[in-house]
């Protein structure tokens, strides 16, 4: 057996040349399953890790007759096939034979009461150094200090600092040392190669190493630069950036989420355009915080009272806007109910007898619907829980973002924040001047459009003359992330249906 005889030699070669060693993707999957079964169970987090690995190794696993059934024709993991494969694992069979049949839990929520652990990844490339120049107003450093200080107050001494560019390295400073640095890039610029930024490696490393209660924050100008594309047109560079991030995020789209925050700070130094042309620039420039965590960690950040101050990102120095990438079943199927007794209603309607008899929490069916006797109009208030969407408040309260279909020709007249029963967060007022008659439905949809206005307005494909708002290729870069989270190009976030008669 060549592999067993020369394994040590291969390991040396692998360490020097980046080889994966002797084991195949199938062998590695079997090892991961055996490791997960060490505690006699496979929990949700371990199952997610297996899904991620299968997604990453889909090409190889799809070629092997042992694992080909794990993948559906559209490239997704077949859950029943995964359970069957786990049960064929040698460790599983041994435990079962000994009367210790392992528990397999592939789905559900991973609940953690542990405080979040922050991991800050600071991009140290030449294009970032001018954000902390001596002549600046210090907004960049203040923002990082604010983020680090707030998290350290909740979970003291647990924050980790890293430097990223072509590599990912430990910064080598404690938080107190970091705060005392006059220029935070003094130490950072000595780590890795500062001539370019390898976003594929950076995001892959962050996603792969963000687990449990960890929240990773990448600080970057998000300007894509790849030395291997030197000589290519701007459009080819942007296309490459978009495809790259789709590939990177695909395996993690069901387990991890990302919040992108745009901020502005003083910039005083040399600006490097997409083709590495240099230009002196002094003034405000945008940069970004990318917060990445497992879905349940993001939920803890957004809902736990402990982080109420921390999640007020709009109060950070230089805050401009934000966008959230994630998947949540509550976002696709939010709780909603007609408010039959709300003062904003017009006309007459009541809850259906069937819903009254079933004691349903929500009102989705209305009977005896009659227009207002004065102006013949009809207004139906609907409360809905939009907390899982984590979209900007300005979008959620924009009535033009909602579409209503049905014979009544309803439109969403207004959207207000609303603290109601069953955790409802917003109140939509459906209004029509010419209500229909008979049995019919009203279907409400919230448009899903990418890019949002601020990303489109920030994006530029020509950064020869830098300014205070634009980022080269931002739309293309984030479009790649959007494709990973919305592979079927859904045009709405959710659909709500109300029956009227």
GUVOKE-459562 format. One record per residue (C-alpha): chain; residue number from 1; x, y, z; residue in three letters. Coordinates in steps of 0.05 Angstrom, whole numbers. Layout:
N
['A'; NUM; [X; Y; Z]; 'ALA']
...
***
This chain:
501
['A'; 1; [0; 0; 0]; 'UNK']
['A'; 2; [35; 62; -26]; 'UNK']
['A'; 3; [-5; 110; 15]; 'UNK']
['A'; 4; [8; 77; 82]; 'UNK']
['A'; 5; [81; 64; 66]; 'UNK']
['A'; 6; [99; 134; 46]; 'UNK']
['A'; 7; [47; 173; 86]; 'UNK']
['A'; 8; [99; 210; 127]; 'UNK']
['A'; 9; [136; 230; 63]; 'UNK']
['A'; 10; [71; 255; 33]; 'UNK']
['A'; 11; [55; 296; 95]; 'UNK']
['A'; 12; [122; 331; 89]; 'UNK']
['A'; 13; [109; 346; 16]; 'UNK']
['A'; 14; [39; 370; 33]; 'UNK']
['A'; 15; [64; 417; 86]; 'UNK']
['A'; 16; [113; 447; 36]; 'UNK']
['A'; 17; [72; 447; -26]; 'UNK']
['A'; 18; [0; 453; -1]; 'UNK']
['A'; 19; [-21; 382; -22]; 'UNK']
['A'; 20; [-80; 351; 12]; 'UNK']
['A'; 21; [-43; 287; 31]; 'UNK']
['A'; 22; [-64; 216; 14]; 'UNK']
['A'; 23; [-137; 215; 35]; 'UNK']
['A'; 24; [-192; 225; -16]; 'UNK']
['A'; 25; [-253; 269; -5]; 'UNK']
['A'; 26; [-293; 206; 13]; 'UNK']
['A'; 27; [-241; 186; 65]; 'UNK']
['A'; 28; [-242; 256; 94]; 'UNK']
['A'; 29; [-317; 256; 98]; 'UNK']
['A'; 30; [-316; 189; 134]; 'UNK']
['A'; 31; [-265; 216; 184]; 'UNK']
['A'; 32; [-307; 278; 197]; 'UNK']
['A'; 33; [-368; 235; 211]; 'UNK']
['A'; 34; [-327; 190; 258]; 'UNK']
['A'; 35; [-300; 251; 295]; 'UNK']
['A'; 36; [-371; 279; 302]; 'UNK']
['A'; 37; [-395; 213; 331]; 'UNK']
['A'; 38; [-343; 214; 387]; 'UNK']
['A'; 39; [-395; 240; 436]; 'UNK']
['A'; 40; [-447; 190; 410]; 'UNK']
['A'; 41; [-488; 243; 373]; 'UNK']
['A'; 42; [-486; 288; 312]; 'UNK']
['A'; 43; [-517; 354; 330]; 'UNK']
['A'; 44; [-540; 411; 285]; 'UNK']
['A'; 45; [-473; 447; 284]; 'UNK']
['A'; 46; [-436; 383; 266]; 'UNK']
['A'; 47; [-488; 367; 212]; 'UNK']
['A'; 48; [-479; 437; 183]; 'UNK']
['A'; 49; [-404; 426; 181]; 'UNK']
['A'; 50; [-415; 361; 142]; 'UNK']
['A'; 51; [-460; 397; 93]; 'UNK']
['A'; 52; [-408; 451; 82]; 'UNK']
['A'; 53; [-354; 399; 69]; 'UNK']
['A'; 54; [-399; 361; 20]; 'UNK']
['A'; 55; [-413; 426; -17]; 'UNK']
['A'; 56; [-339; 443; -21]; 'UNK']
['A'; 57; [-321; 373; -46]; 'UNK']
['A'; 58; [-383; 363; -89]; 'UNK']
['A'; 59; [-344; 350; -153]; 'UNK']
['A'; 60; [-303; 294; -123]; 'UNK']
['A'; 61; [-359; 265; -82]; 'UNK']
['A'; 62; [-405; 266; -142]; 'UNK']
['A'; 63; [-358; 221; -180]; 'UNK']
['A'; 64; [-353; 166; -127]; 'UNK']
['A'; 65; [-407; 113; -126]; 'UNK']
['A'; 66; [-405; 112; -49]; 'UNK']
['A'; 67; [-423; 186; -43]; 'UNK']
['A'; 68; [-458; 205; -108]; 'UNK']
['A'; 69; [-527; 197; -76]; 'UNK']
['A'; 70; [-510; 251; -25]; 'UNK']
['A'; 71; [-521; 305; -78]; 'UNK']
['A'; 72; [-585; 321; -114]; 'UNK']
['A'; 73; [-584; 339; -188]; 'UNK']
['A'; 74; [-583; 413; -171]; 'UNK']
['A'; 75; [-522; 404; -126]; 'UNK']
['A'; 76; [-556; 406; -58]; 'UNK']
['A'; 77; [-546; 356; -1]; 'UNK']
['A'; 78; [-598; 301; 1]; 'UNK']
['A'; 79; [-616; 298; 75]; 'UNK']
['A'; 80; [-643; 227; 75]; 'UNK']
['A'; 81; [-582; 202; 37]; 'UNK']
['A'; 82; [-537; 237; 87]; 'UNK']
['A'; 83; [-572; 202; 146]; 'UNK']
['A'; 84; [-565; 135; 110]; 'UNK']
['A'; 85; [-491; 148; 96]; 'UNK']
['A'; 86; [-478; 166; 169]; 'UNK']
['A'; 87; [-510; 101; 191]; 'UNK']
['A'; 88; [-463; 62; 145]; 'UNK']
['A'; 89; [-403; 95; 178]; 'UNK']
['A'; 90; [-357; 46; 214]; 'UNK']
['A'; 91; [-359; 85; 280]; 'UNK']
['A'; 92; [-435; 90; 278]; 'UNK']
['A'; 93; [-443; 15; 265]; 'UNK']
['A'; 94; [-395; -2; 321]; 'UNK']
['A'; 95; [-432; 42; 371]; 'UNK']
['A'; 96; [-499; 13; 349]; 'UNK']
['A'; 97; [-472; -58; 356]; 'UNK']
['A'; 98; [-450; -41; 427]; 'UNK']
['A'; 99; [-520; -18; 443]; 'UNK']
['A'; 100; [-502; 56; 440]; 'UNK']
['A'; 101; [-538; 77; 377]; 'UNK']
['A'; 102; [-519; 150; 364]; 'UNK']
['A'; 103; [-570; 206; 359]; 'UNK']
['A'; 104; [-572; 243; 292]; 'UNK']
['A'; 105; [-601; 313; 293]; 'UNK']
['A'; 106; [-592; 346; 225]; 'UNK']
['A'; 107; [-638; 405; 234]; 'UNK']
['A'; 108; [-663; 454; 286]; 'UNK']
['A'; 109; [-636; 514; 321]; 'UNK']
['A'; 110; [-570; 516; 356]; 'UNK']
['A'; 111; [-583; 553; 420]; 'UNK']
['A'; 112; [-525; 585; 457]; 'UNK']
['A'; 113; [-527; 628; 518]; 'UNK']
['A'; 114; [-452; 639; 516]; 'UNK']
['A'; 115; [-429; 711; 504]; 'UNK']
['A'; 116; [-406; 727; 434]; 'UNK']
['A'; 117; [-331; 724; 419]; 'UNK']
['A'; 118; [-306; 777; 371]; 'UNK']
['A'; 119; [-253; 763; 318]; 'UNK']
['A'; 120; [-230; 826; 282]; 'UNK']
['A'; 121; [-197; 818; 214]; 'UNK']
['A'; 122; [-162; 883; 192]; 'UNK']
['A'; 123; [-144; 889; 119]; 'UNK']
['A'; 124; [-71; 912; 116]; 'UNK']
['A'; 125; [-60; 932; 44]; 'UNK']
['A'; 126; [-30; 996; 16]; 'UNK']
['A'; 127; [-99; 1021; -1]; 'UNK']
['A'; 128; [-120; 1018; 72]; 'UNK']
['A'; 129; [-62; 1053; 106]; 'UNK']
['A'; 130; [-86; 1125; 91]; 'UNK']
['A'; 131; [-149; 1114; 134]; 'UNK']
['A'; 132; [-107; 1122; 197]; 'UNK']
['A'; 133; [-60; 1177; 172]; 'UNK']
['A'; 134; [-33; 1227; 224]; 'UNK']
['A'; 135; [-70; 1285; 193]; 'UNK']
['A'; 136; [-139; 1251; 193]; 'UNK']
['A'; 137; [-196; 1263; 242]; 'UNK']
['A'; 138; [-189; 1194; 273]; 'UNK']
['A'; 139; [-259; 1169; 254]; 'UNK']
['A'; 140; [-232; 1103; 228]; 'UNK']
['A'; 141; [-195; 1087; 292]; 'UNK']
['A'; 142; [-253; 1110; 335]; 'UNK']
['A'; 143; [-301; 1064; 299]; 'UNK']
['A'; 144; [-256; 1003; 310]; 'UNK']
['A'; 145; [-245; 1023; 383]; 'UNK']
['A'; 146; [-320; 1030; 394]; 'UNK']
['A'; 147; [-334; 961; 365]; 'UNK']
['A'; 148; [-278; 927; 404]; 'UNK']
['A'; 149; [-294; 963; 469]; 'UNK']
['A'; 150; [-368; 945; 467]; 'UNK']
['A'; 151; [-355; 871; 455]; 'UNK']
['A'; 152; [-299; 869; 507]; 'UNK']
['A'; 153; [-346; 898; 558]; 'UNK']
['A'; 154; [-393; 838; 548]; 'UNK']
['A'; 155; [-339; 785; 542]; 'UNK']
['A'; 156; [-274; 812; 571]; 'UNK']
['A'; 157; [-207; 790; 543]; 'UNK']
['A'; 158; [-237; 744; 490]; 'UNK']
['A'; 159; [-228; 787; 428]; 'UNK']
['A'; 160; [-178; 764; 375]; 'UNK']
['A'; 161; [-143; 809; 325]; 'UNK']
['A'; 162; [-120; 787; 256]; 'UNK']
['A'; 163; [-88; 819; 195]; 'UNK']
['A'; 164; [-110; 800; 124]; 'UNK']
['A'; 165; [-84; 815; 54]; 'UNK']
['A'; 166; [-54; 759; 13]; 'UNK']
['A'; 167; [-52; 719; 78]; 'UNK']
['A'; 168; [-88; 715; 144]; 'UNK']
['A'; 169; [-42; 727; 204]; 'UNK']
['A'; 170; [-49; 740; 278]; 'UNK']
['A'; 171; [-38; 814; 292]; 'UNK']
['A'; 172; [2; 798; 354]; 'UNK']
['A'; 173; [-28; 854; 396]; 'UNK']
['A'; 174; [-74; 852; 456]; 'UNK']
['A'; 175; [-134; 899; 456]; 'UNK']
['A'; 176; [-100; 947; 504]; 'UNK']
['A'; 177; [-38; 949; 459]; 'UNK']
['A'; 178; [-83; 960; 398]; 'UNK']
['A'; 179; [-118; 1019; 431]; 'UNK']
['A'; 180; [-51; 1052; 448]; 'UNK']
['A'; 181; [-23; 1048; 377]; 'UNK']
['A'; 182; [-18; 1117; 346]; 'UNK']
['A'; 183; [-24; 1086; 277]; 'UNK']
['A'; 184; [-59; 1018; 278]; 'UNK']
['A'; 185; [-25; 997; 213]; 'UNK']
['A'; 186; [45; 1004; 242]; 'UNK']
['A'; 187; [46; 931; 263]; 'UNK']
['A'; 188; [-6; 907; 213]; 'UNK']
['A'; 189; [35; 928; 152]; 'UNK']
['A'; 190; [91; 881; 172]; 'UNK']
['A'; 191; [44; 821; 164]; 'UNK']
['A'; 192; [36; 788; 96]; 'UNK']
['A'; 193; [42; 822; 28]; 'UNK']
['A'; 194; [9; 890; 27]; 'UNK']
['A'; 195; [9; 898; -48]; 'UNK']
['A'; 196; [-59; 865; -59]; 'UNK']
['A'; 197; [-118; 831; -24]; 'UNK']
['A'; 198; [-138; 759; -35]; 'UNK']
['A'; 199; [-213; 762; -20]; 'UNK']
['A'; 200; [-223; 689; -38]; 'UNK']
['A'; 201; [-174; 667; 15]; 'UNK']
['A'; 202; [-198; 718; 66]; 'UNK']
['A'; 203; [-272; 703; 62]; 'UNK']
['A'; 204; [-260; 628; 57]; 'UNK']
['A'; 205; [-216; 630; 119]; 'UNK']
['A'; 206; [-265; 673; 158]; 'UNK']
['A'; 207; [-326; 630; 140]; 'UNK']
['A'; 208; [-289; 565; 154]; 'UNK']
['A'; 209; [-263; 589; 222]; 'UNK']
['A'; 210; [-326; 624; 247]; 'UNK']
['A'; 211; [-365; 575; 290]; 'UNK']
['A'; 212; [-403; 570; 355]; 'UNK']
['A'; 213; [-411; 637; 389]; 'UNK']
['A'; 214; [-358; 672; 347]; 'UNK']
['A'; 215; [-373; 736; 308]; 'UNK']
['A'; 216; [-321; 755; 256]; 'UNK']
['A'; 217; [-313; 827; 232]; 'UNK']
['A'; 218; [-274; 842; 168]; 'UNK']
['A'; 219; [-251; 914; 162]; 'UNK']
['A'; 220; [-237; 929; 89]; 'UNK']
['A'; 221; [-247; 979; 31]; 'UNK']
['A'; 222; [-274; 919; -9]; 'UNK']
['A'; 223; [-236; 940; -71]; 'UNK']
['A'; 224; [-221; 876; -110]; 'UNK']
['A'; 225; [-150; 871; -135]; 'UNK']
['A'; 226; [-120; 807; -162]; 'UNK']
['A'; 227; [-49; 808; -189]; 'UNK']
['A'; 228; [-65; 747; -232]; 'UNK']
['A'; 229; [-114; 790; -271]; 'UNK']
['A'; 230; [-63; 843; -290]; 'UNK']
['A'; 231; [-76; 866; -361]; 'UNK']
['A'; 232; [-149; 846; -360]; 'UNK']
['A'; 233; [-204; 897; -373]; 'UNK']
['A'; 234; [-243; 927; -315]; 'UNK']
['A'; 235; [-305; 887; -334]; 'UNK']
['A'; 236; [-268; 821; -334]; 'UNK']
['A'; 237; [-239; 838; -266]; 'UNK']
['A'; 238; [-309; 853; -239]; 'UNK']
['A'; 239; [-338; 790; -268]; 'UNK']
['A'; 240; [-283; 750; -235]; 'UNK']
['A'; 241; [-297; 783; -168]; 'UNK']
['A'; 242; [-371; 767; -172]; 'UNK']
['A'; 243; [-361; 694; -191]; 'UNK']
['A'; 244; [-308; 685; -138]; 'UNK']
['A'; 245; [-353; 706; -80]; 'UNK']
['A'; 246; [-411; 664; -104]; 'UNK']
['A'; 247; [-365; 603; -102]; 'UNK']
['A'; 248; [-338; 622; -33]; 'UNK']
['A'; 249; [-406; 634; 0]; 'UNK']
['A'; 250; [-445; 577; -33]; 'UNK']
['A'; 251; [-426; 523; 18]; 'UNK']
['A'; 252; [-443; 570; 77]; 'UNK']
['A'; 253; [-506; 604; 53]; 'UNK']
['A'; 254; [-552; 560; 95]; 'UNK']
['A'; 255; [-510; 564; 159]; 'UNK']
['A'; 256; [-478; 633; 161]; 'UNK']
['A'; 257; [-501; 705; 152]; 'UNK']
['A'; 258; [-465; 769; 135]; 'UNK']
['A'; 259; [-481; 842; 151]; 'UNK']
['A'; 260; [-444; 893; 108]; 'UNK']
['A'; 261; [-439; 963; 137]; 'UNK']
['A'; 262; [-416; 1022; 97]; 'UNK']
['A'; 263; [-379; 1077; 135]; 'UNK']
['A'; 264; [-337; 1137; 117]; 'UNK']
['A'; 265; [-272; 1164; 146]; 'UNK']
['A'; 266; [-216; 1212; 129]; 'UNK']
['A'; 267; [-167; 1186; 78]; 'UNK']
['A'; 268; [-100; 1221; 67]; 'UNK']
['A'; 269; [-50; 1187; 22]; 'UNK']
['A'; 270; [-42; 1146; -42]; 'UNK']
['A'; 271; [-104; 1116; -74]; 'UNK']
['A'; 272; [-93; 1053; -116]; 'UNK']
['A'; 273; [-143; 1044; -172]; 'UNK']
['A'; 274; [-166; 976; -199]; 'UNK']
['A'; 275; [-107; 974; -248]; 'UNK']
['A'; 276; [-58; 995; -194]; 'UNK']
['A'; 277; [-51; 1067; -218]; 'UNK']
['A'; 278; [-32; 1114; -161]; 'UNK']
['A'; 279; [-64; 1180; -144]; 'UNK']
['A'; 280; [-58; 1226; -84]; 'UNK']
['A'; 281; [-124; 1237; -49]; 'UNK']
['A'; 282; [-145; 1273; 14]; 'UNK']
['A'; 283; [-217; 1273; 38]; 'UNK']
['A'; 284; [-270; 1224; 59]; 'UNK']
['A'; 285; [-270; 1153; 32]; 'UNK']
['A'; 286; [-318; 1095; 44]; 'UNK']
['A'; 287; [-297; 1031; 78]; 'UNK']
['A'; 288; [-336; 972; 105]; 'UNK']
['A'; 289; [-348; 926; 164]; 'UNK']
['A'; 290; [-369; 856; 144]; 'UNK']
['A'; 291; [-399; 820; 204]; 'UNK']
['A'; 292; [-401; 745; 193]; 'UNK']
['A'; 293; [-429; 693; 240]; 'UNK']
['A'; 294; [-471; 630; 243]; 'UNK']
['A'; 295; [-546; 644; 236]; 'UNK']
['A'; 296; [-560; 631; 310]; 'UNK']
['A'; 297; [-502; 677; 329]; 'UNK']
['A'; 298; [-531; 733; 286]; 'UNK']
['A'; 299; [-598; 720; 319]; 'UNK']
['A'; 300; [-566; 728; 387]; 'UNK']
['A'; 301; [-533; 793; 365]; 'UNK']
['A'; 302; [-598; 822; 339]; 'UNK']
['A'; 303; [-646; 797; 393]; 'UNK']
['A'; 304; [-608; 789; 458]; 'UNK']
['A'; 305; [-617; 848; 504]; 'UNK']
['A'; 306; [-543; 844; 522]; 'UNK']
['A'; 307; [-524; 870; 453]; 'UNK']
['A'; 308; [-576; 925; 448]; 'UNK']
['A'; 309; [-523; 980; 447]; 'UNK']
['A'; 310; [-474; 942; 403]; 'UNK']
['A'; 311; [-525; 931; 347]; 'UNK']
['A'; 312; [-539; 1005; 340]; 'UNK']
['A'; 313; [-491; 1006; 281]; 'UNK']
['A'; 314; [-522; 1070; 254]; 'UNK']
['A'; 315; [-490; 1106; 313]; 'UNK']
['A'; 316; [-419; 1086; 294]; 'UNK']
['A'; 317; [-375; 1145; 271]; 'UNK']
['A'; 318; [-383; 1154; 196]; 'UNK']
['A'; 319; [-442; 1106; 188]; 'UNK']
['A'; 320; [-474; 1110; 119]; 'UNK']
['A'; 321; [-516; 1048; 105]; 'UNK']
['A'; 322; [-520; 972; 112]; 'UNK']
['A'; 323; [-545; 908; 79]; 'UNK']
['A'; 324; [-558; 838; 106]; 'UNK']
['A'; 325; [-546; 772; 71]; 'UNK']
['A'; 326; [-577; 710; 102]; 'UNK']
['A'; 327; [-631; 657; 100]; 'UNK']
['A'; 328; [-684; 649; 154]; 'UNK']
['A'; 329; [-750; 611; 148]; 'UNK']
['A'; 330; [-783; 664; 192]; 'UNK']
['A'; 331; [-765; 716; 139]; 'UNK']
['A'; 332; [-797; 675; 84]; 'UNK']
['A'; 333; [-859; 657; 125]; 'UNK']
['A'; 334; [-868; 714; 176]; 'UNK']
['A'; 335; [-925; 715; 225]; 'UNK']
['A'; 336; [-980; 763; 203]; 'UNK']
['A'; 337; [-1051; 779; 224]; 'UNK']
['A'; 338; [-1107; 827; 205]; 'UNK']
['A'; 339; [-1122; 877; 260]; 'UNK']
['A'; 340; [-1198; 873; 258]; 'UNK']
['A'; 341; [-1207; 925; 313]; 'UNK']
['A'; 342; [-1152; 974; 295]; 'UNK']
['A'; 343; [-1174; 1048; 292]; 'UNK']
['A'; 344; [-1142; 1055; 222]; 'UNK']
['A'; 345; [-1192; 1006; 190]; 'UNK']
['A'; 346; [-1245; 1032; 143]; 'UNK']
['A'; 347; [-1307; 995; 122]; 'UNK']
['A'; 348; [-1335; 934; 157]; 'UNK']
['A'; 349; [-1307; 864; 164]; 'UNK']
['A'; 350; [-1300; 810; 217]; 'UNK']
['A'; 351; [-1260; 747; 230]; 'UNK']
['A'; 352; [-1286; 684; 196]; 'UNK']
['A'; 353; [-1326; 635; 239]; 'UNK']
['A'; 354; [-1276; 579; 222]; 'UNK']
['A'; 355; [-1218; 618; 252]; 'UNK']
['A'; 356; [-1259; 636; 313]; 'UNK']
['A'; 357; [-1277; 563; 325]; 'UNK']
['A'; 358; [-1204; 540; 316]; 'UNK']
['A'; 359; [-1177; 594; 364]; 'UNK']
['A'; 360; [-1123; 610; 312]; 'UNK']
['A'; 361; [-1073; 663; 334]; 'UNK']
['A'; 362; [-1075; 698; 268]; 'UNK']
['A'; 363; [-1132; 728; 228]; 'UNK']
['A'; 364; [-1124; 711; 154]; 'UNK']
['A'; 365; [-1197; 704; 133]; 'UNK']
['A'; 366; [-1248; 761; 134]; 'UNK']
['A'; 367; [-1323; 754; 124]; 'UNK']
['A'; 368; [-1381; 804; 115]; 'UNK']
['A'; 369; [-1332; 852; 81]; 'UNK']
['A'; 370; [-1368; 918; 65]; 'UNK']
['A'; 371; [-1339; 985; 42]; 'UNK']
['A'; 372; [-1344; 1049; 83]; 'UNK']
['A'; 373; [-1414; 1079; 78]; 'UNK']
['A'; 374; [-1387; 1149; 67]; 'UNK']
['A'; 375; [-1335; 1143; 11]; 'UNK']
['A'; 376; [-1343; 1069; -8]; 'UNK']
['A'; 377; [-1269; 1056; 8]; 'UNK']
['A'; 378; [-1239; 998; 46]; 'UNK']
['A'; 379; [-1177; 998; 91]; 'UNK']
['A'; 380; [-1149; 934; 123]; 'UNK']
['A'; 381; [-1092; 940; 174]; 'UNK']
['A'; 382; [-1045; 880; 176]; 'UNK']
['A'; 383; [-992; 868; 230]; 'UNK']
['A'; 384; [-931; 829; 210]; 'UNK']
['A'; 385; [-866; 806; 243]; 'UNK']
['A'; 386; [-808; 830; 198]; 'UNK']
['A'; 387; [-753; 822; 250]; 'UNK']
['A'; 388; [-720; 763; 215]; 'UNK']
['A'; 389; [-708; 803; 151]; 'UNK']
['A'; 390; [-659; 850; 184]; 'UNK']
['A'; 391; [-666; 899; 127]; 'UNK']
['A'; 392; [-656; 974; 135]; 'UNK']
['A'; 393; [-714; 1008; 170]; 'UNK']
['A'; 394; [-720; 1057; 112]; 'UNK']
['A'; 395; [-735; 999; 65]; 'UNK']
['A'; 396; [-784; 962; 110]; 'UNK']
['A'; 397; [-825; 1026; 120]; 'UNK']
['A'; 398; [-825; 1045; 46]; 'UNK']
['A'; 399; [-896; 1030; 22]; 'UNK']
['A'; 400; [-873; 1029; -51]; 'UNK']
['A'; 401; [-832; 966; -36]; 'UNK']
['A'; 402; [-896; 926; -25]; 'UNK']
['A'; 403; [-940; 898; -81]; 'UNK']
['A'; 404; [-1012; 876; -70]; 'UNK']
['A'; 405; [-1049; 832; -121]; 'UNK']
['A'; 406; [-1124; 817; -122]; 'UNK']
['A'; 407; [-1191; 840; -148]; 'UNK']
['A'; 408; [-1196; 896; -97]; 'UNK']
['A'; 409; [-1136; 933; -127]; 'UNK']
['A'; 410; [-1108; 945; -57]; 'UNK']
['A'; 411; [-1045; 984; -48]; 'UNK']
['A'; 412; [-1002; 991; 14]; 'UNK']
['A'; 413; [-1019; 1061; 35]; 'UNK']
['A'; 414; [-971; 1064; 94]; 'UNK']
['A'; 415; [-922; 1022; 135]; 'UNK']
['A'; 416; [-909; 1039; 208]; 'UNK']
['A'; 417; [-867; 1007; 262]; 'UNK']
['A'; 418; [-913; 971; 309]; 'UNK']
['A'; 419; [-901; 933; 374]; 'UNK']
['A'; 420; [-959; 884; 375]; 'UNK']
['A'; 421; [-976; 814; 399]; 'UNK']
['A'; 422; [-938; 754; 374]; 'UNK']
['A'; 423; [-876; 797; 364]; 'UNK']
['A'; 424; [-905; 836; 305]; 'UNK']
['A'; 425; [-860; 894; 286]; 'UNK']
['A'; 426; [-896; 932; 230]; 'UNK']
['A'; 427; [-967; 951; 211]; 'UNK']
['A'; 428; [-985; 953; 137]; 'UNK']
['A'; 429; [-1048; 991; 117]; 'UNK']
['A'; 430; [-1081; 962; 55]; 'UNK']
['A'; 431; [-1127; 1012; 21]; 'UNK']
['A'; 432; [-1173; 1013; -40]; 'UNK']
['A'; 433; [-1224; 1063; -67]; 'UNK']
['A'; 434; [-1262; 1009; -106]; 'UNK']
['A'; 435; [-1267; 944; -66]; 'UNK']
['A'; 436; [-1291; 882; -102]; 'UNK']
['A'; 437; [-1348; 835; -82]; 'UNK']
['A'; 438; [-1353; 761; -69]; 'UNK']
['A'; 439; [-1299; 712; -50]; 'UNK']
['A'; 440; [-1229; 736; -67]; 'UNK']
['A'; 441; [-1158; 740; -41]; 'UNK']
['A'; 442; [-1108; 796; -30]; 'UNK']
['A'; 443; [-1035; 775; -37]; 'UNK']
['A'; 444; [-981; 819; -7]; 'UNK']
['A'; 445; [-908; 814; -28]; 'UNK']
['A'; 446; [-846; 851; -7]; 'UNK']
['A'; 447; [-801; 863; -67]; 'UNK']
['A'; 448; [-732; 831; -66]; 'UNK']
['A'; 449; [-688; 875; -108]; 'UNK']
['A'; 450; [-613; 874; -112]; 'UNK']
['A'; 451; [-574; 918; -110]; 'UNK']
['A'; 452; [-608; 965; -61]; 'UNK']
['A'; 453; [-603; 1038; -80]; 'UNK']
['A'; 454; [-543; 1054; -36]; 'UNK']
['A'; 455; [-500; 998; -65]; 'UNK']
['A'; 456; [-518; 1019; -136]; 'UNK']
['A'; 457; [-501; 1091; -120]; 'UNK']
['A'; 458; [-436; 1072; -87]; 'UNK']
['A'; 459; [-412; 1027; -143]; 'UNK']
['A'; 460; [-365; 1052; -197]; 'UNK']
['A'; 461; [-329; 1017; -254]; 'UNK']
['A'; 462; [-279; 1072; -264]; 'UNK']
['A'; 463; [-240; 1095; -203]; 'UNK']
['A'; 464; [-186; 1136; -238]; 'UNK']
['A'; 465; [-212; 1196; -198]; 'UNK']
['A'; 466; [-229; 1174; -127]; 'UNK']
['A'; 467; [-284; 1210; -89]; 'UNK']
['A'; 468; [-318; 1210; -22]; 'UNK']
['A'; 469; [-373; 1160; -40]; 'UNK']
['A'; 470; [-352; 1109; -93]; 'UNK']
['A'; 471; [-322; 1040; -88]; 'UNK']
['A'; 472; [-296; 1004; -149]; 'UNK']
['A'; 473; [-337; 942; -165]; 'UNK']
['A'; 474; [-376; 940; -99]; 'UNK']
['A'; 475; [-440; 920; -134]; 'UNK']
['A'; 476; [-406; 864; -172]; 'UNK']
['A'; 477; [-371; 837; -110]; 'UNK']
['A'; 478; [-434; 836; -68]; 'UNK']
['A'; 479; [-476; 811; -126]; 'UNK']
['A'; 480; [-435; 748; -121]; 'UNK']
['A'; 481; [-456; 741; -48]; 'UNK']
['A'; 482; [-529; 754; -65]; 'UNK']
['A'; 483; [-528; 698; -117]; 'UNK']
['A'; 484; [-504; 649; -63]; 'UNK']
['A'; 485; [-561; 669; -16]; 'UNK']
['A'; 486; [-613; 676; -71]; 'UNK']
['A'; 487; [-594; 623; -123]; 'UNK']
['A'; 488; [-664; 620; -153]; 'UNK']
['A'; 489; [-668; 695; -162]; 'UNK']
['A'; 490; [-731; 703; -120]; 'UNK']
['A'; 491; [-764; 770; -133]; 'UNK']
['A'; 492; [-798; 775; -66]; 'UNK']
['A'; 493; [-779; 763; 7]; 'UNK']
['A'; 494; [-847; 735; 27]; 'UNK']
['A'; 495; [-919; 726; 6]; 'UNK']
['A'; 496; [-978; 739; 53]; 'UNK']
['A'; 497; [-1049; 719; 34]; 'UNK']
['A'; 498; [-1115; 746; 61]; 'UNK']
['A'; 499; [-1181; 715; 42]; 'UNK']
['A'; 500; [-1242; 761; 37]; 'UNK']
['A'; 501; [-1316; 747; 26]; 'UNK']
***
